Amino acid sequence: MKVVVGSLNPIKIEATRFVFKKFFGEAEVYSVKVETSIPAQPVGIEQVIRGALERAYQALNSMDGSDYGVGLEAGLIPYPGTITGYLNHQICALVDRELRVTFGSSMGFEFPSKVIESLKKGEAEEAEEVMEELTGIERIGEMIGAIGYLTKNSFKRLDLSIQAITSALIPRLNPNLYRSRWPRVDEILR
């Protein structure tokens, strides 16, 4: 099985390798740099889904013989009743050779208020910048992630990526339970 991740982030690559090995045995996992049409800090479910799907689709098309393209995108989703008004979720899009799409997500969590305030004021392009400033950890998003710092290393960004990829695989692991027509890339990206 040949799987291509639409990112050079080592956490996303490691998570993909872990999940596909767990469920399918050995899998060749590659990574490619991709460009998306969404902002550096996606806000709203539509932007996060679009970013994940664009990553997966470009990854799939980047190498001949690919079985799956994997796209992971983290973003702020509005949640009424929360402290900041948002939860951060990581969304995974999986695209196969037939261009069928399945999605999954990680658990959600709130960034510190300062992160959201800085983003709203335009003082930062993405949450990672503010988290680096707050924590003193450079490239935190390629290591433990904000979740690692905020949970005192009980959960790491790797865990969120694993959750998102695993949940996107659920229909593919149980196709007999998902008999209705699956969405296709071209239908979603219209």
Secondary structure, 3 states (H helix, E strand, C coil): CEEEECCCCHHHHHHHHHHHHHHHCCCEEEECCCCCCCCCCCECHHHHHHHHHHHHHHHHHHCCCCCEEEEEEEEEEECCCCCCCEEEEEEEEEEECCCEEEEEECCCECCCHHHHHHHHCCCCCCHHHHHHHHHCCCCHHHCCHHHHHHCCCCCCHHHHHHHHHHHHHHHHHCHHHCCCCCCEHHHHCC
